[in-house]
Amino acid sequence: MEKPVYVTEPFLPPLEEIQVYLKDIWKSKSLTNNGRYHQELEKSLCDYLGVKYISLFSNGTLALVTALQTLRITGEVITTPYSFVATTHALWWNGIKPVFVDIEPNSYNIDVERIEAAITPQTTAILPVHVYGNPCNVQKIKKIADDYGLKVIYDACHTFGVKIKGLPVLNFGDLSVMSFHATKVYNTFEGGAIVCHDEATKKRIDNLKNFGFLNETTVVTPGINAKMNEFQSVMGLLQLKYIDGLIEKRKSIARQYRDLLKNIEGITFIEDIPEVVHCYSYFPIFIEKEKYRRTRDELYEELKRHSIYGRRYFYPLISQFPTYRGLDSAQTGKMPTAERVTEQVICLPIYPDLDLGIVEKISLLLRKENVKS
Ligand SMILES: Cc1ncc(COP(=O)(O)O)c(C=O)c1O
C-alpha cells in the first residue's frame, strides 16, 4: 500500500519551540481574551503583511460573518459561485441575499465585466474571492464600488503575503478576510483575521468578536464569540518565523509541476502573473475531456487508486447547493464559465514537505493517463 499523499499537509514548527511558549502560558494562566501572544501576533502580522490593522479570529468563517456585521451590510451582495462554501454561507448567516456572477476564464475570479449588470437598488456590497491566491481585478472592482456607492469585502482566505506591483493585496477593499486553517499556507491550527484600514473599524471588529463588550460593564452591539486564543497565537508567531522558506518551497513545487506538465494535450494550469508576488496556496489543473480523452473525474479516481488524493476545488459550485440553487442568479446557463470550470478542475498536492519525487510521480501518472487512453 502506497503512503497516501493528500492535497495538503500543514507545516508544524519543531515541538521544542512551541513548548517554550506553552510553559509560559501555563505559568501565566492567560489562555485567551486578547492575551500577550494575541497582541504580539497582531503586531507581527501587520509588519509582515504590510497592513495597518488586523484583528485575529478563531476561524475564517466567523471572520467573514463578522466582517459583514462590521460594515452593517444588508440586502443583496454580489459574489462568486466559485469558492469554498463558507463565502456564501457568511451572507446567509447575516440574512443577506447572495447574487452570483460568473467568473473570468483565466483568473477564475469574479468576472468584473459582469458585476454592474447584477447591481439592483438592494445591492450594498461586493464579496469577491482571490481564488487560489490570485488577485482579483482590484482596480476595476474599486471603480465599480466607488461609482455605485458599494462596500467591498474581499475573501482573502487563499492569500498570504500576496502583492500586486509591490502593494499588499490585503490593502484593497474596505475589509479583507483571511483564514489560518490547517490546510492554508499559514496556519494557527484553526484561525482567521480581518484586515482593516482605520482604528475605529478595528475597534468595532474587536468589540464584535468579543460579545460586543466595550468595557467590563458596557455591551455596545450584539457581538459573537470569535476570539483567537493564546495557543493559536503562539502557533502563529512560530509559523511566521518559517513562512518565507515555506512559500519558497511551494514555489519550487509549482515550478516543477509546470515544467513536467507542459505540452500534455488537454491539461492547462495557471502561470505566475507578472508583477504579482504569489503564495502558491493551490496547484489547480484543468482537464478538457475531449482533448485529454478522459474526464476530470476519471483522472481523479485514477489518482486515488495510486493513493494520490487531489481535491476538486471548487466542485460543485456554491450556487448548485440546495440552499442556493433556487436563486435567480444560480440558474443553469447563467454562469457558463463557472459551470464549465467546475467540471474541469482538480487541485494537485502542494505543501512545503512534498517530495519532488512525488511531484514527478504524479506528473508521470498524468502523462501516462494521456498516453494510455
Ligand atoms: C475561500 C475560503 N473562504 C472561507 C474559508 C473558511 O475559512 P475557515 O476554514 O478558516 O473557517 C475558506 C477555507 O476554509 C476558504 O477557502
The ligand as a MOL file (V3000), in Angstrom:
LIG
                    3D

  0  0  0     0  0            999 V3000
M  V30 BEGIN CTAB
M  V30 COUNTS 16 16 0 0 0
M  V30 BEGIN ATOM
M  V30 1 C -12.2420 30.8960 0.1260 0
M  V30 2 C -12.4890 30.4850 1.5380 0
M  V30 3 N -13.3300 31.2220 2.2880 0
M  V30 4 C -13.5680 30.8980 3.5730 0
M  V30 5 C -12.9760 29.8220 4.1800 0
M  V30 6 C -13.3120 29.4980 5.5940 0
M  V30 7 O -12.2110 29.5840 6.4440 0
M  V30 8 P -12.1420 28.7110 7.7900 0
M  V30 9 O -11.9910 27.2880 7.4030 0
M  V30 10 O -10.9230 29.2450 8.4890 0
M  V30 11 O -13.3830 28.9670 8.5600 0
M  V30 12 C -12.0860 29.0260 3.4230 0
M  V30 13 C -11.3690 27.8640 3.9340 0
M  V30 14 O -11.5090 27.1070 4.7340 0
M  V30 15 C -11.8510 29.3560 2.0690 0
M  V30 16 O -11.0570 28.6090 1.3130 0
M  V30 END ATOM
M  V30 BEGIN BOND
M  V30 1 1 1 2
M  V30 2 1 2 3
M  V30 3 2 2 15
M  V30 4 2 3 4
M  V30 5 1 4 5
M  V30 6 1 5 6
M  V30 7 2 5 12
M  V30 8 1 6 7
M  V30 9 1 7 8
M  V30 10 2 8 9
M  V30 11 1 8 10
M  V30 12 1 8 11
M  V30 13 1 12 13
M  V30 14 1 12 15
M  V30 15 2 13 14
M  V30 16 1 15 16
M  V30 END BOND
M  V30 END CTAB
M  END
